[in-house]
């Protein structure tokens, strides 16, 4: 786990008593604080140094807080600015927030809340200085994505960074739903509190209630002590309920009450337990359909579905596959203490064309397998496990007739000619030969002489073709 470095705070306010109180409180929290009387002094100081966060009053003689905010965002767009305002200035504070302020602090403020807000801003700023992939604590990996659909996910995580609102994540198995849940937690006001995960599909139905809400001593056979449930463990933080669609209906009813009242009873208990927990739920199922079938409560669905994040399957973000593969090869190499494998360009292209029914998780496991099993430092197509191609072929040919390849080729040629393409044969023939070579080598586990026999070539012809096509 990484901890926030103690930060540098600048405070600008024309009221000396406010400056004095904040300086004492921030110093007491181990932060370095410098105070200024007006915005002009701040801009002059910014010419030579930069703080981790700036607290600015909104009403000051000369340059007011909004004008100062505008100047700072032009020079240092990532620097978090907290606007201090009286309650009567709330509209102006909201306007400042819309213009890029990190948050606003209404006067009079609770000093402990002010310090906590400053520390949160510092943590946010220091994280922004790290590499742009969303980094996660624990054994999880990074969220990587340049595809438009993944950029949408990143934007949602950013917009929710100051919120504790409920989120529903949906996507196929292996798309990274728990990674997104971790990111939503880490980039939230609850980041320093626990993140507790529970998979509904992995727990026997008769134990789910006890897992979620805990139990009292003697509540049932084997309950020899009081046990906290996941809600209590997550108090103040985030509870991630994976595969929420598999939650039994009676437990759904109890969950709905907790979301409505903020309290529950342990199994066998009579005293209410109050908790403050953010719920992030995830599913690979169509919950709307589950509601229509009577298998999921409609009122609970609407409670959870405040913000929805959709994770695309890997086949819909193929442009991310090469970068993901290189990343996973590096991760596997670090885990195993070996040099990272490199992907031959043809191998990289082949990975991009595959179906990946297991999505990112399948790609990660494949890269771990290649790190152990690939013979050379460079991964060739024949090094790839055969089942990858089998799943792709099964998916793409399940509806094809024996002569479908010729039909598809004719359709491609017709489209190309109508769009003005020329030299079709010189364009198509190398790709045809490359595809046949790749398939034959896979079927023979890389044995060239046997692959040449399958193709009706001599060994020398196959060797020459491999060289011509850059497949050696």
C-alpha positions in Angstrom: 0.0 0.0 0.0 1.3 3.5 -0.8 0.8 6.3 1.6 0.3 10.0 0.8 3.4 12.1 1.3 3.0 15.1 3.6 2.0 18.0 1.4 2.5 21.8 1.0 -0.6 23.9 1.5 -1.0 27.6 0.5 -3.8 29.6 2.1 -4.9 33.0 0.7 -7.4 35.1 2.7 -7.6 38.8 3.6 -8.8 37.8 7.1 -5.8 37.3 9.3 -7.8 35.2 11.8 -8.7 32.7 9.1 -5.1 32.4 8.0 -3.9 31.9 11.6 -6.5 29.2 12.4 -5.8 27.3 9.2 -2.0 27.6 9.6 -2.1 26.2 13.1 -4.5 23.3 12.2 -2.6 22.3 9.1 0.7 22.4 10.8 -0.7 20.3 13.6 -1.6 17.7 10.9 2.0 17.6 9.7 1.4 19.8 6.7 3.6 22.7 5.5 1.5 25.8 5.3 2.3 29.2 3.8 -0.3 32.1 4.0 -1.0 35.0 1.7 -3.1 38.1 2.0 -4.1 38.5 -1.6 -4.1 36.7 -5.0 -1.3 38.8 -6.5 1.1 37.4 -3.8 0.0 33.9 -4.8 0.7 34.4 -8.5 4.1 36.0 -7.7 5.0 32.9 -5.6 3.8 30.5 -8.3 6.5 31.8 -10.6 9.1 29.9 -8.6 7.3 27.1 -6.7 4.1 25.2 -6.6 2.1 23.8 -3.6 0.1 20.6 -3.5 -3.2 22.4 -2.8 -4.4 26.0 -2.5 -7.2 27.3 -0.2 -8.6 30.6 -1.4 -11.3 32.9 -0.1 -13.8 33.9 -2.8 -14.3 37.5 -1.6 -11.0 39.4 -1.4 -10.0 43.0 -2.3 -8.4 43.3 -5.7 -8.3 39.9 -7.3 -11.1 37.8 -6.0 -11.0 34.0 -5.7 -12.7 33.3 -9.0 -10.2 35.5 -10.9 -7.3 33.8 -9.1 -8.8 30.3 -9.9 -8.9 31.2 -13.6 -5.3 32.4 -13.5 -4.1 29.3 -11.7 -5.9 26.9 -14.0 -4.2 28.5 -17.0 -0.8 28.0 -15.5 -1.2 24.9 -13.4 -4.4 23.0 -14.6 -3.8 20.0 -12.3 -3.3 22.0 -9.1 -6.3 21.5 -6.8 -7.9 24.7 -5.6 -10.4 24.8 -2.7 -12.7 27.8 -2.6 -13.7 29.1 0.9 -17.0 30.9 0.9 -19.8 32.1 3.2 -23.1 30.4 2.8 -24.5 33.4 1.1 -21.9 32.9 -1.7 -23.0 29.3 -2.5 -23.9 30.1 -6.1 -20.5 31.6 -6.7 -18.9 28.6 -5.1 -20.8 26.2 -7.4 -19.7 28.4 -10.3 -16.1 28.0 -9.1 -16.5 24.3 -8.9 -17.8 24.2 -12.5 -14.7 26.2 -13.5 -12.4 23.6 -12.1 -12.2 24.1 -8.3 -11.5 20.9 -6.5 -14.1 21.6 -3.9 -15.6 24.4 -1.8 -15.4 24.9 1.9 -18.3 26.9 3.4 -17.7 29.3 6.3 -17.9 28.9 9.2 -16.2 25.5 8.8 -15.3 22.7 11.1 -11.5 22.7 11.3 -11.2 18.9 11.3 -13.3 18.7 8.2 -11.2 21.4 6.6 -8.0 19.5 7.3 -9.6 16.2 5.9 -10.6 18.0 2.7 -7.1 19.4 2.3 -5.5 16.0 2.8 -7.9 14.5 0.2 -7.0 17.2 -2.3 -3.3 16.5 -1.7 -3.7 12.8 -2.2 -5.6 13.5 -5.4 -2.9 15.9 -6.7 -0.1 13.5 -5.9 -1.8 10.6 -7.6 -2.2 12.8 -10.7 1.6 13.1 -10.9 1.8 9.3 -11.3 1.5 7.5 -14.7 -1.9 8.0 -16.2 -3.1 4.4 -16.0 -5.3 4.0 -13.0 -3.1 2.3 -10.4 -4.7 0.0 -7.8 -3.5 -1.2 -4.5 -3.2 -4.9 -3.6 -2.7 -7.8 -6.0 -4.8 -6.3 -8.8 -3.3 -4.9 -11.9 -3.8 -1.7 -13.9 -6.7 -0.6 -15.9 -5.4 0.0 -19.4 -7.4 1.3 -22.3 -7.2 3.7 -25.2 -10.4 2.5 -26.9 -13.2 5.1 -26.8 -15.3 2.8 -24.6 -12.6 2.6 -22.0 -12.0 6.3 -22.1 -15.7 6.7 -21.2 -15.1 4.5 -18.2 -12.1 6.6 -17.1 -14.2 9.8 -17.4 -16.9 8.3 -15.2 -14.4 7.3 -12.5 -13.0 10.9 -12.6 -16.5 12.4 -12.3 -17.3 10.2 -9.4 -14.1 11.0 -7.5 -15.8 13.3 -5.1 -18.9 11.2 -4.6 -20.1 8.2 -2.6 -23.1 7.5 -4.8 -24.0 3.9 -5.6 -22.6 2.4 -8.8 -23.7 -0.6 -10.9 -21.0 -2.2 -13.1 -22.0 -4.5 -15.9 -19.9 -6.5 -18.3 -19.0 -10.0 -19.3 -16.9 -12.2 -17.1 -13.2 -11.3 -17.2 -13.7 -7.6 -18.4 -12.3 -6.2 -15.1 -15.4 -5.2 -13.1 -13.6 -5.6 -9.7 -10.7 -3.5 -11.0 -13.1 -0.7 -11.8 -14.7 -1.1 -8.3 -11.3 -0.7 -6.7 -10.6 2.4 -8.8 -13.9 4.0 -7.8 -13.1 3.4 -4.2 -9.5 4.6 -4.3 -10.5 7.8 -6.2 -13.3 8.6 -3.7 -13.6 10.4 -0.3 -13.6 6.9 1.2 -10.2 5.9 -0.1 -8.6 5.6 3.3 -11.4 3.4 4.6 -11.8 -0.4 3.9 -12.7 -1.9 0.5 -14.5 -5.2 1.1 -15.5 -7.5 -1.7 -18.0 -10.3 -1.7 -18.9 -12.5 -4.6 -22.6 -13.6 -4.4 -22.0 -16.5 -6.8 -19.2 -18.0 -4.8 -21.1 -18.4 -1.5 -23.7 -21.0 -0.6 -27.1 -19.4 -0.5 -27.7 -20.3 3.2 -24.5 -18.5 4.2 -24.9 -15.3 2.3 -27.0 -13.6 5.0 -24.4 -14.4 7.7 -21.6 -13.2 5.4 -23.2 -9.9 4.8 -24.7 -9.1 8.2 -22.8 -11.2 10.6 -24.3 -13.3 13.4 -24.7 -13.3 17.2 -23.3 -16.1 19.4 -25.7 -19.1 19.3 -27.7 -17.8 16.3 -27.3 -21.2 14.7 -25.4 -24.4 15.1 -21.7 -23.7 15.0 -22.1 -20.0 15.8 -19.9 -20.1 18.8 -18.9 -16.4 18.8 -20.2 -13.1 17.6 -19.0 -12.5 14.0 -19.0 -9.2 12.1 -20.4 -9.3 8.6 -19.1 -7.6 5.5 -21.2 -4.5 6.1 -19.6 -3.9 9.5 -16.1 -4.6 8.1 -16.7 -2.0 5.4 -18.1 0.7 7.7 -17.0 4.1 6.4 -15.7 2.6 3.2 -17.0 0.6 0.2 -18.7 -2.8 -0.1 -18.3 -4.4 -3.5 -21.1 -6.9 -4.2 -20.0 -8.9 -7.2 -22.5 -11.0 -9.2 -25.4 -9.2 -7.5 -27.8 -10.9 -9.9 -27.2 -14.2 -8.0 -28.3 -12.8 -4.6 -31.4 -14.6 -3.2 -34.6 -12.7 -3.1 -34.9 -12.8 0.7 -31.4 -11.3 1.1 -32.3 -8.7 -1.5 -35.1 -7.6 0.8 -32.6 -7.2 3.7 -30.1 -5.3 1.5 -32.8 -2.9 0.4 -33.6 -2.1 4.0 -30.0 -1.4 4.8 -29.7 0.9 1.8 -32.8 2.8 2.9 -32.2 2.9 6.7 -28.4 2.6 7.1 -28.8 -0.1 9.7 -29.4 -3.8 10.0 -29.6 -6.7 12.5 -27.1 -9.5 12.8 -28.5 -13.0 12.3 -30.0 -13.9 15.6 -29.6 -10.3 16.9 -32.0 -7.8 18.4 -29.9 -4.6 18.5 -29.7 -2.5 15.3 -26.2 -2.0 13.9 -25.7 1.3 12.1 -23.2 1.6 9.2 -22.1 4.1 6.6 -21.2 2.1 3.5 -21.0 2.9 -0.2 -22.4 0.0 -2.3 -20.8 -0.8 -5.7 -22.5 -3.8 -7.4 -21.5 -5.7 -10.5 -23.0 -8.3 -12.7 -22.6 -10.1 -16.0 -26.3 -10.6 -16.2 -29.1 -8.5 -17.7 -30.7 -7.2 -14.5 -33.6 -5.6 -16.3 -34.5 -9.1 -17.6 -34.1 -10.6 -14.2 -36.5 -8.0 -12.8 -39.1 -8.9 -15.5 -38.6 -12.6 -14.7 -39.3 -11.9 -11.0 -35.8 -13.0 -10.0 -34.5 -9.6 -8.9 -36.4 -6.9 -7.0 -37.2 -3.9 -9.1 -36.9 -1.4 -6.2 -33.5 -2.8 -5.3 -32.5 -2.5 -9.0 -33.4 1.2 -9.0 -31.5 1.7 -5.7 -28.3 0.2 -7.2 -28.6 1.6 -10.7 -28.0 5.2 -9.8 -24.8 5.3 -12.0 -24.1 2.5 -14.4 -20.7 1.7 -15.8 -20.6 -0.6 -18.8 -17.3 -2.5 -19.5 -16.9 -3.6 -23.1 -15.7 -7.1 -24.0 -12.2 -7.3 -25.3 -13.4 -8.1 -28.8 -15.0 -4.6 -28.9 -11.7 -2.9 -27.9 -9.2 -4.7 -30.1 -6.9 -1.7 -30.3 -6.1 -2.2 -26.6 -5.0 -5.8 -27.1 -1.3 -5.2 -28.0 -0.7 -2.8 -25.2 -2.5 -5.1 -22.7 -0.5 -8.1 -23.9 2.9 -6.3 -23.5 1.8 -5.1 -20.0 0.8 -8.6 -18.9 4.0 -10.1 -20.2 6.0 -7.6 -18.1 3.9 -8.4 -15.1 4.3 -12.1 -15.5 8.1 -11.7 -15.9 8.3 -9.7 -12.7 6.3 -12.3 -10.8 8.5 -15.2 -12.1 11.8 -13.3 -11.9 12.6 -13.7 -15.6 13.1 -11.4 -18.6 9.9 -10.3 -20.2 9.0 -11.9 -23.5 8.6 -9.9 -26.7 5.8 -10.3 -29.3 6.7 -10.9 -32.9 4.6 -8.4 -35.0 2.7 -11.3 -36.6 1.9 -12.7 -33.2 0.7 -9.3 -32.0 -1.6 -9.1 -35.1 -2.9 -12.6 -34.5 -3.7 -11.8 -30.8 -5.7 -8.8 -32.0 -7.8 -11.0 -34.3 -8.7 -13.6 -31.8 -12.2 -13.8 -30.2 -11.1 -13.8 -26.5 -14.4 -15.2 -25.0 -12.7 -14.9 -21.5 -11.9 -11.2 -22.2 -9.0 -9.5 -20.4 -8.6 -12.2 -17.8 -8.0 -14.8 -20.6 -5.4 -12.5 -22.2 -3.7 -12.1 -18.9 -3.6 -15.9 -18.3 -2.3 -16.5 -21.8 0.6 -14.1 -21.3 1.5 -15.8 -18.0 1.4 -19.2 -19.9 3.6 -17.8 -22.7 6.1 -16.5 -20.2 6.6 -20.0 -19.0 6.1 -22.1 -22.1 7.3 -20.1 -25.1 10.7 -21.5 -26.2 12.4 -18.3 -27.3 12.6 -14.7 -26.1 10.4 -13.6 -29.0 6.9 -15.1 -29.0 6.0 -16.5 -32.4 2.5 -17.5 -33.6 3.3 -21.2 -33.2 4.0 -20.6 -29.5 0.4 -19.6 -28.9 -1.8 -22.3 -27.3 -4.0 -24.0 -29.8 -7.2 -23.5 -27.9 -7.0 -19.8 -28.6 -7.5 -20.5 -32.3 -10.1 -23.2 -31.7 -12.4 -20.8 -29.8 -12.0 -18.2 -32.5 -12.6 -20.7 -35.3 -15.6 -22.2 -33.5 -17.1 -18.7 -33.1 -16.5 -17.5 -36.6 -17.4 -20.7 -38.5 -20.3 -22.0 -36.5 -22.7 -20.6 -39.1 -20.5 -21.1 -42.2 -21.1 -23.5 -45.0 -18.1 -25.5 -46.5 -17.7 -23.0 -49.3 -18.3 -19.9 -47.2 -14.6 -18.8 -47.4 -14.9 -18.5 -51.2 -18.2 -16.6 -50.9 -16.6 -14.2 -48.3 -13.6 -13.8 -50.6 -15.8 -12.9 -53.5 -17.7 -10.4 -51.4 -14.5 -8.8 -50.3 -13.2 -8.6 -53.9 -16.5 -7.1 -55.1 -16.5 -4.4 -52.4 -12.8 -3.6 -53.1 -13.3 -3.3 -56.9 -16.4 -1.1 -56.5 -14.4 1.2 -54.2 -11.6 1.6 -56.8 -9.0 -0.7 -55.4 -6.4 -2.2 -57.7 -3.7 -4.9 -57.5 -6.1 -7.1 -55.5 -4.1 -10.3 -56.1 -0.9 -8.8 -54.9 -2.7 -7.6 -51.8 -4.7 -10.8 -51.1 -2.2 -13.5 -52.0 0.4 -12.8 -49.2 -2.4 -12.6 -46.6 -3.9 -15.9 -47.9 -0.4 -17.6 -47.7 0.2 -16.1 -44.3 -3.1 -17.5 -42.9 -2.5 -20.9 -44.4 1.1 -21.1 -43.1 0.0 -20.0 -39.6 -2.8 -22.6 -39.4 -0.5 -25.4 -40.7 2.3 -24.6 -38.2 -0.2 -24.5 -35.4 -1.6 -27.9 -36.4 1.9 -29.3 -36.4 3.1 -27.6 -33.3 5.7 -25.7 -35.3 7.2 -28.6 -37.3 8.0 -27.1 -40.6 8.5 -30.3 -42.7 5.1 -31.6 -41.6 3.5 -28.2 -42.2 4.9 -28.1 -45.7 3.4 -31.6 -46.4 0.0 -30.4 -45.2 0.2 -27.4 -47.6 1.5 -29.5 -50.5 4.8 -27.7 -50.6 8.4 -28.8 -50.3 10.4 -27.9 -47.2 12.5 -25.4 -49.2 9.3 -23.7 -50.5 7.9 -23.3 -47.0 11.3 -21.9 -45.8 11.3 -19.4 -48.6 7.7 -18.3 -48.0 8.4 -17.8 -44.3 11.2 -15.5 -45.2 9.3 -13.6 -47.8 6.4 -13.1 -45.5 8.6 -12.0 -42.5 7.5 -15.0 -40.4 10.9 -16.5 -39.6 
